[in-house]
């Protein structure tokens, strides 16, 4: 048993060493492609030397692995071909027309091979990355830092944009299912779950034709709402913007709307601000049933309370009497910066505007909703001045 563990650890070490050797070769291959573009006017031999040095280090350190690993077979053949072409290029150096022509033909072939080498190395790196992600998330039960590390690395790879081969690796390894299980696991650390949420968001944007369907079929949305963190609600807000009405309808049918509105009661200001952003997106894309569900949860009343508290805080900061220590001042300043000043300022009118300019309602329905908002404002206001002020914002603020 110990022997198997030692062998597995040795394989991981060899793999990490190989990755460190492949990265310079990949960069040098990219530089060779760039070198071809300027070779008509200026031949930069330094990039050729850099590639040869990187290749020499790879051959010296990787040993037989480069030529025996089936996943590196194509790469080893391409590297041999490129080495041969670079040798030919040195022979063609000269000032005759024939030498110049041969140089350009060889440079073109070098560019093509270098491009294939870069793609092969990236494919190998992607394969290792996916394997490492799956292994770490499944086996490293208590190693939170390692999980966060591999998740961030994977998120950065996804953010580079669509790649069909990489997508095939992700689907075959069932990465999305693993991420869903992490999101659903309340015992998993907040840091790990939030990184998993960010990757889900990245995968949806990576290829919406594939991963939007997986979002609908799984527990992703419910898990994001259940997490109830600033990050998870921001991810949910991003998904609503991207998927639009179909996701909003799904959330309404699954009873997620009341849970999001309930986050406005959170003790953390950042969560309340994120929840408001999410609610405004729901108001823009939501159909009549969605808006009615929101109003039925006393949303207008809750927004008025938040707006009232915001106005009071603003008045204190602008000139009211407030005695506090220097440390308290610093804390308040940091909190203000984080929530971008006043996230709940005019939030009732902002909600009304989103409904009016949104895509979910027809003109008649928008008119009915506005009247209902105004009615609730009048009933909830603590004074005539407050009612008049908010009603004016709703009426005039929603004008085009």
C-alpha positions in Angstrom: 0.0 0.0 0.0 2.8 2.4 1.0 4.6 1.4 -2.2 1.6 2.4 -4.3 1.4 5.8 -2.5 5.1 6.4 -3.1 4.8 5.5 -6.7 1.8 7.8 -7.1 3.6 10.7 -5.4 6.6 10.1 -7.7 4.4 10.2 -10.8 2.9 13.5 -9.6 6.4 15.0 -9.1 7.5 13.8 -12.5 4.4 15.3 -14.0 4.9 18.7 -12.4 8.6 18.7 -13.5 7.5 17.9 -17.1 5.0 20.7 -17.1 7.6 23.2 -16.0 9.8 22.0 -18.9 7.0 22.2 -21.5 5.9 25.8 -20.7 9.2 27.3 -22.0 9.0 25.2 -25.1 5.4 26.4 -25.7 6.4 30.0 -25.3 9.4 29.5 -27.6 7.1 27.9 -30.2 4.8 30.9 -30.0 7.8 33.2 -30.4 8.9 31.3 -33.5 5.5 32.0 -35.1 5.9 35.7 -34.4 9.5 35.5 -35.7 8.1 34.3 -39.1 6.0 37.4 -39.5 9.0 39.7 -39.2 11.5 37.4 -41.0 10.9 39.2 -44.3 12.8 42.2 -43.1 14.6 41.0 -40.0 15.7 37.5 -38.9 15.8 37.3 -35.2 18.1 34.3 -34.4 17.7 34.8 -30.6 14.3 33.3 -30.7 15.6 30.2 -32.6 18.3 29.9 -29.9 15.8 30.2 -27.1 13.7 27.4 -28.6 16.8 25.1 -29.0 17.8 25.8 -25.4 14.2 25.0 -24.2 14.1 21.8 -26.3 17.6 20.7 -25.0 16.5 21.2 -21.4 13.3 19.2 -22.1 15.2 16.3 -23.7 17.8 16.3 -20.9 15.4 16.4 -18.0 12.4 14.5 -19.4 14.5 11.6 -20.6 12.6 8.8 -22.2 9.2 10.0 -21.0 9.0 12.4 -23.9 9.3 9.5 -26.4 7.4 6.8 -24.5 4.3 8.6 -23.2 1.6 8.0 -25.8 0.1 11.4 -25.1 3.4 13.0 -26.0 4.2 10.9 -29.1 2.9 13.5 -31.6 4.7 16.2 -29.8 8.0 14.4 -29.9 7.6 13.8 -33.6 6.8 17.5 -34.2 9.8 18.6 -32.1 12.1 16.4 -34.2 10.7 17.9 -37.4 11.1 21.4 -36.1 14.7 20.7 -35.0 15.5 19.4 -38.6 13.9 22.5 -40.1 15.9 24.8 -37.9 19.1 23.0 -39.0 18.1 23.5 -42.6 17.5 27.2 -42.0 21.1 27.7 -40.8 22.4 26.2 -44.1 20.3 28.6 -46.2 21.7 31.8 -44.7 23.2 33.9 -47.4 22.5 36.9 -49.7 21.6 35.2 -52.9 18.0 35.2 -54.2 17.9 31.4 -53.9 19.1 31.5 -50.3 16.5 34.1 -49.5 13.7 32.1 -51.1 14.7 28.9 -49.3 14.8 30.8 -46.0 11.3 32.1 -46.5 9.9 28.6 -47.4 11.7 27.0 -44.5 10.5 29.8 -42.1 6.9 29.2 -43.3 7.2 25.5 -42.5 8.8 26.3 -39.2 5.8 28.5 -38.4 3.4 25.8 -39.2 5.2 23.2 -37.1 5.6 25.6 -34.2 1.9 26.3 -34.3 1.1 22.5 -34.1 3.7 22.2 -31.2 2.0 24.9 -29.3 -1.4 23.3 -29.8 -0.1 19.8 -28.8 1.5 21.2 -25.6 -1.6 23.1 -24.7 -3.7 19.9 -25.2 -1.3 18.0 -22.9 -1.4 20.8 -20.3 -5.2 20.8 -20.5 -5.4 17.1 -20.0 -3.2 17.3 -17.0 -5.1 20.2 -15.6 -8.4 18.4 -15.8 -7.0 15.3 -14.3 -5.4 17.3 -11.5 -8.6 19.1 -10.8 -10.7 15.9 -10.6 -8.1 14.1 -8.5 -7.7 17.0 -6.0 -11.4 17.7 -5.6 -12.2 14.0 -5.0 -9.2 12.9 -2.9 -7.9 16.0 -1.0 -10.6 15.9 1.6 -9.1 18.4 4.1 -6.6 20.3 1.9 -8.7 23.5 1.3 -5.8 25.6 0.0 -4.9 23.0 -2.7 -8.5 22.8 -3.8 -8.7 26.5 -4.1 -5.4 26.6 -6.0 -6.5 24.1 -8.7 -9.9 25.7 -9.0 -8.4 29.1 -9.6 -6.0 27.6 -12.2 -8.9 25.9 -13.9 -11.0 29.0 -13.9 -8.2 30.9 -15.6 -8.0 28.3 -18.3 -11.7 28.4 -18.9 -11.6 32.3 -19.2 -9.3 32.0 -22.2 -12.3 31.2 -24.4 -13.8 28.3 -26.3 -11.7 25.3 -27.2 -13.5 22.2 -28.5 -10.8 19.7 -27.4 -10.7 21.3 -23.9 -14.5 21.1 -23.7 -14.4 17.4 -24.6 -11.9 16.8 -21.7 -14.2 18.7 -19.3 -17.3 16.7 -20.4 -15.6 13.3 -20.3 -14.2 14.0 -16.8 -17.7 15.1 -15.7 -16.2 18.2 -14.2 -19.6 20.0 -14.2 -21.1 17.3 -12.0 -18.2 17.5 -9.6 -18.6 21.3 -9.3 -22.4 20.8 -8.7 -21.7 18.4 -5.9 -19.3 20.9 -4.3 -21.9 23.7 -4.6 -24.5 21.4 -2.9 -22.2 20.3 -0.1 -22.9 22.6 2.9 -20.0 21.0 4.7 -17.6 22.1 2.1 -15.7 25.4 2.8 -17.1 28.7 1.6 -13.9 29.5 -0.3 -14.0 26.2 -2.3 -17.7 26.6 -3.0 -17.4 30.1 -4.2 -14.5 29.2 -6.6 -16.7 26.3 -7.9 -19.5 28.9 -8.5 -17.2 31.1 -10.4 -16.1 28.2 -12.7 -19.8 27.3 -13.4 -20.3 30.9 -14.5 -17.2 30.7 -16.6 -18.3 27.4 -18.2 -21.7 28.8 -19.1 -20.0 31.7 -21.0 -17.4 29.3 -22.4 -20.2 27.6 -24.4 -23.8 28.4 -23.5 -25.1 25.8 -26.0 -23.7 23.0 -23.8 -23.5 24.3 -20.2 -26.7 26.2 -19.9 -28.6 23.0 -20.3 -26.5 21.4 -17.5 -27.4 24.4 -15.3 -31.2 23.8 -15.9 -30.9 20.0 -15.3 -28.9 20.2 -12.1 -29.1 21.8 -8.6 -26.8 24.7 -9.5 -29.3 27.6 -9.1 -30.8 26.3 -5.8 -27.3 25.7 -4.4 -26.2 29.3 -5.3 -29.3 30.7 -3.5 -28.7 28.4 -0.5 -25.1 29.5 -0.2 -26.4 33.0 0.2 -22.9 34.6 0.0 -22.1 37.8 -1.8 -20.1 35.8 -4.4 -22.8 33.2 -5.0 -25.5 35.8 -5.5 -23.2 37.8 -7.9 -22.7 34.6 -9.9 -26.4 34.1 -9.9 -26.9 37.7 -11.1 -24.4 37.1 -13.9 -26.2 33.9 -15.0 -29.5 35.8 -15.1 -28.0 38.5 -17.3 -26.6 35.8 -19.6 -29.5 33.3 -19.8 -32.2 35.9 -19.3 -36.0 35.0 -19.2 -35.7 31.2 -19.4 -33.6 31.1 -16.2 -35.9 33.6 -14.4 -39.0 31.4 -15.3 -37.2 28.4 -14.0 -36.3 30.2 -10.7 -39.9 31.3 -10.3 -41.3 27.8 -10.8 -38.8 26.3 -8.3 -39.7 28.9 -5.6 -36.3 30.7 -5.6 -37.7 34.2 -5.8 -38.8 34.5 -2.1 -35.5 33.1 -1.0 -33.6 35.8 -2.9 -35.8 38.5 -1.5 -35.2 37.2 2.0 -31.5 37.9 1.6 -32.4 41.6 1.9 -32.7 40.8 5.6 -29.1 39.7 5.8 -26.9 41.2 8.5 -24.1 41.6 5.9 -24.4 44.8 3.8 -22.5 43.2 0.9 -25.0 40.3 0.7 -28.0 42.7 0.8 -26.4 44.8 -2.0 -25.8 41.7 -4.1 -29.4 40.5 -3.5 -30.7 43.9 -4.7 -28.7 43.7 -7.9 -30.1 40.2 -8.5 -33.7 41.5 -7.8 -33.2 44.3 -10.3 -32.2 41.8 -13.0 -35.2 39.6 -12.1 -37.4 42.7 -12.5 -36.0 43.4 -16.0 -36.4 39.9 -17.4 -39.3 38.6 -15.3 -42.8 37.9 -16.6 -46.0 38.9 -14.8 -45.9 35.8 -12.5 -42.4 36.7 -11.4 -43.2 40.3 -10.6 -46.3 39.3 -8.8 -44.3 36.9 -6.7 -41.8 39.6 -5.9 -44.5 42.1 -4.8 -46.3 39.3 -2.9 -43.1 39.0 -0.7 -43.5 42.6 0.4 -40.6 43.6 -1.8 -41.6 47.3 -2.0 -41.9 47.5 1.7 -38.5 46.0 2.3 -36.9 48.3 -0.3 -38.5 51.3 1.3 -37.0 50.2 4.7 -33.6 49.8 3.1 -33.9 53.1 1.4 -34.9 54.8 4.6 -31.9 53.4 6.5 -29.7 54.4 3.6 -31.0 58.0 3.7 -30.5 58.1 7.5 -26.9 56.9 7.1 -26.2 59.4 4.3 -27.6 62.3 6.4 -25.3 61.3 9.4 -22.3 61.1 7.1 -23.1 64.5 5.5 -23.5 66.5 8.6 -25.3 64.8 11.4 -23.8 64.4 14.9 -21.9 61.2 15.2 -19.3 60.4 17.9 -17.0 57.5 17.0 -13.4 56.3 17.6 -10.7 56.5 14.9 -10.8 52.7 14.4 -14.6 52.8 13.9 -14.1 55.6 11.3 -11.7 53.4 9.4 -14.1 50.4 9.4 -17.0 52.5 8.2 -14.8 54.0 5.5 -13.8 50.5 4.2 -17.4 49.3 4.3 -18.5 52.4 2.3 -15.8 51.7 -0.3 -16.8 48.1 -0.6 -20.5 48.7 -1.3 -19.8 51.6 -3.6 -21.2 54.3 -1.5 -25.0 53.9 -1.2 -26.3 50.7 -2.9 -29.9 51.2 -1.7 -30.3 54.9 -2.7 -33.6 55.3 -4.7 -33.9 51.5 -4.8 -37.8 51.6 -5.1 -37.6 53.8 -8.2 -34.8 51.7 -9.6 -37.0 48.6 -9.2 -39.9 50.4 -10.9 -37.6 51.5 -13.8 -36.3 48.0 -14.4 -39.9 46.7 -14.6 -40.9 49.5 -17.0 -38.0 49.2 -19.4 -37.7 45.4 -19.0 -38.6 42.6 -21.5 -41.0 40.5 -19.5 -44.2 42.6 -19.4 -46.5 44.2 -22.0 -47.5 47.9 -21.7 -50.8 47.1 -19.9 -49.0 44.9 -17.3 -46.3 47.5 -16.8 -49.0 50.1 -16.0 -50.7 47.8 -13.5 -47.4 47.1 -11.8 -46.5 50.8 -11.5 -49.9 51.5 -9.9 -49.4 48.7 -7.5 -45.9 49.9 -6.5 -47.3 53.4 -5.9 -50.2 52.0 -3.8 -47.7 50.1 -1.6 -45.5 53.2 -1.3 -48.4 55.2 0.1 -49.4 52.5 2.5 -45.8 51.9 3.8 -44.6 55.5 4.0 -44.1 56.9 7.5 -44.8 60.5 6.4 -46.4 62.4 3.6 -43.0 63.8 2.6 -41.5 60.4 2.3 -44.5 59.2 0.2 -44.4 62.2 -2.1 -40.6 61.9 -2.6 -40.7 58.2 -3.5 -43.8 58.5 -5.7 -42.1 61.3 -7.6 -39.0 59.1 -8.1 -41.2 56.2 -9.4 -43.2 58.4 -11.7 -40.5 60.6 -13.1 -37.5 58.3 -12.7 -39.2 55.7 -15.0 -39.6 58.1 -17.8 -37.5 57.4 -20.9 
